[in-house]
Structures are given as structure tokens and as C-alpha cells.
Amino acid sequence: MLVLKKSDYDAIVAYAQKHAPLEICGLLGGIIQDGKKQVEQVYFLTNVDKSAEHFSMNPQEQFAAVKDMRRKGVGLLGNFHSHPATPSRPSEEDKRLAYDTGASYLILSLCDREPVLKSFLIDKNKNVTQEELVIL
């Protein structure tokens, strides 16, 4: 289970809508306690691909985010990106690039009237499981 504050959810949606039709991306920092992942910090990173169909995170921003997480005593829980024109599910490219089997992969879809955010786990064989996502 991944727990995300409503204010962080709202910020992710606003950032995605502001940058649409390009995909946005970022990292999630937080703590794991009793099997529950609690997001404490959202890091918005630049999609250096500037594409509506895929993303690559800015490496310098990734490094700075991880450094900030260490300073704050939180760990990397996962990442997020948007799908401006497709549903909230991992694409073949998303699965191919998912290297961390412990990470949560959040995908925000903007293709319907209301934004849809889902969290996924992707195993080493690229099997996808939807992870429970709680927004408080």
C-alpha cells in the first residue's frame, strides 16, 4: 500500500495539467513502516525528452532529489509520470524500463474527464500488479 497526501496528489495533477500534452515525471521520497509506504516528499523533475509519449528524468535533478532524501532521512519509494492521452497503466516501454522491483510506479492519466492516478508494482519478469493507493 502506498499513502499519498491529498495536497501532493493535487500538486502532481496540477503539474501534469500545466505541462500537458507533454509527459511529466518525478520521484517519491518517504518511509516504509509496517509494510505501508508513506510518501513524505514529491520531487518534480524535468522530462528531458520533452515528449507526449515518453520521458527521461534529468540526471542532475535525480541526483539532487536522492541527496535531499538522504539528508531528510527518507528513502526512494518510487516514481511517477503522466500519460496525457492514454490510460493509467504501464506501457511496454514503462515495463521495459522498470528495473527496481521494490519501487512504486505511479501513472497519472489525463485522457478522461477526471485525472486517474494509479500505482503499480512491476516484477523482474515485467509482470504488473496494481498497488493499493490511498490518498489522504
C-alpha positions as CSV (number, residue, x, y, z in Angstrom):
1,M,0.0,0.0,0.0
2,L,1.2,3.5,-0.9
3,V,-0.2,6.5,1.0
4,L,-0.1,9.9,-0.6
5,K,-1.3,13.2,0.9
6,K,-4.1,14.9,-0.9
7,S,-2.0,18.1,-1.3
8,D,0.7,16.0,-3.0
9,Y,-1.9,14.4,-5.3
10,D,-3.3,17.9,-6.2
11,A,0.2,19.2,-6.9
12,I,1.0,16.2,-9.2
13,V,-2.3,16.7,-11.1
14,A,-1.7,20.5,-11.4
15,Y,1.9,20.0,-12.7
16,A,0.7,17.4,-15.2
17,Q,-2.1,19.6,-16.5
18,K,0.2,22.6,-16.7
19,H,2.7,20.7,-18.9
20,A,0.3,18.7,-21.0
21,P,0.4,17.5,-23.7
22,L,4.0,16.6,-22.6
23,E,4.6,13.8,-20.0
24,I,5.8,14.9,-16.6
25,C,7.9,12.9,-14.2
26,G,9.3,12.8,-10.7
27,L,10.4,10.9,-7.7
28,L,8.7,10.0,-4.4
29,G,10.5,10.0,-1.1
30,G,9.2,8.6,2.1
31,I,9.2,5.9,4.7
32,I,8.1,2.3,4.9
33,Q,6.5,1.2,8.2
34,D,4.6,-2.0,8.8
35,G,4.6,-2.7,5.1
36,K,2.9,0.7,4.3
37,K,4.8,3.2,2.1
38,Q,4.1,6.8,3.3
39,V,5.1,9.5,0.8
40,E,6.8,12.4,2.6
41,Q,8.2,14.3,-0.3
42,V,7.4,14.7,-4.0
43,Y,10.2,15.8,-6.4
44,F,9.1,17.2,-9.7
45,L,11.8,16.5,-12.3
46,T,12.3,17.8,-15.9
47,N,11.3,15.4,-18.7
48,V,14.4,16.0,-20.8
49,D,12.7,14.2,-23.8
50,K,10.0,16.9,-23.9
51,S,7.7,14.2,-25.3
52,A,4.0,13.4,-25.1
53,E,4.7,9.7,-25.3
54,H,7.7,9.0,-23.1
55,F,10.0,10.6,-20.5
56,S,13.6,10.6,-19.3
57,M,14.4,12.2,-15.9
58,N,17.1,14.9,-15.7
59,P,20.0,13.0,-14.1
60,Q,21.3,16.0,-12.2
61,E,17.8,16.6,-10.7
62,Q,17.6,12.9,-9.9
63,F,20.9,13.0,-8.0
64,A,19.8,16.2,-6.1
65,A,16.5,14.6,-5.1
66,V,18.1,11.4,-3.8
67,K,20.7,13.6,-1.9
68,D,17.9,15.6,-0.4
69,M,16.1,12.4,0.6
70,R,19.2,11.1,2.4
71,R,19.5,14.5,4.2
72,K,15.9,14.3,5.3
73,G,16.2,10.6,6.4
74,V,13.7,9.2,3.9
75,G,14.2,6.7,1.1
76,L,13.2,6.4,-2.5
77,L,9.8,4.8,-2.7
78,G,9.2,5.1,-6.4
79,N,8.5,7.5,-9.3
80,F,5.6,8.9,-11.2
81,H,4.8,10.1,-14.7
82,S,1.8,11.2,-16.7
83,H,0.0,9.7,-19.7
84,P,-1.6,12.8,-21.2
85,A,-3.6,10.9,-23.8
86,T,-3.6,7.2,-22.7
87,P,-5.0,5.3,-19.7
88,S,-3.2,4.9,-16.3
89,R,-1.4,1.6,-17.0
90,P,2.2,0.8,-17.7
91,S,3.1,0.9,-21.4
92,E,5.5,-1.7,-22.8
93,E,8.3,0.9,-22.6
94,D,7.3,1.6,-18.9
95,K,7.6,-2.1,-18.1
96,R,10.9,-2.4,-20.0
97,L,12.4,0.4,-18.1
98,A,11.2,-0.7,-14.7
99,Y,14.4,-2.0,-13.0
100,D,13.5,-1.6,-9.3
101,T,11.1,-4.4,-8.3
102,G,10.5,-2.7,-4.9
103,A,9.6,0.6,-6.4
104,S,6.1,2.0,-6.8
105,Y,5.4,3.2,-10.3
106,L,2.6,5.8,-10.3
107,I,0.9,6.8,-13.6
108,L,-1.4,9.8,-13.9
109,S,-3.8,9.6,-16.8
110,L,-5.3,12.8,-18.2
111,C,-7.2,11.2,-21.1
112,D,-10.6,11.2,-19.3
113,R,-12.7,14.0,-17.9
114,E,-11.2,13.4,-14.4
115,P,-7.5,12.6,-13.8
116,V,-6.8,9.0,-12.8
117,L,-3.8,8.1,-10.7
118,K,-2.8,4.5,-10.1
119,S,0.2,2.8,-8.5
120,F,1.8,-0.3,-9.9
121,L,4.5,-2.8,-8.9
122,I,6.5,-4.4,-11.7
123,D,8.4,-7.6,-11.0
124,K,11.7,-8.8,-12.6
125,N,9.7,-10.7,-15.3
126,K,7.8,-7.5,-16.1
127,N,4.5,-8.7,-14.6
128,V,2.4,-5.8,-13.4
129,T,0.3,-5.7,-10.3
130,Q,-1.8,-2.7,-9.3
131,E,-0.8,-1.5,-5.8
132,E,-3.3,-0.1,-3.4
133,L,-3.1,3.7,-3.4
134,V,-4.6,5.7,-0.6
135,I,-4.9,9.5,-0.9
136,L,-5.5,11.2,2.5
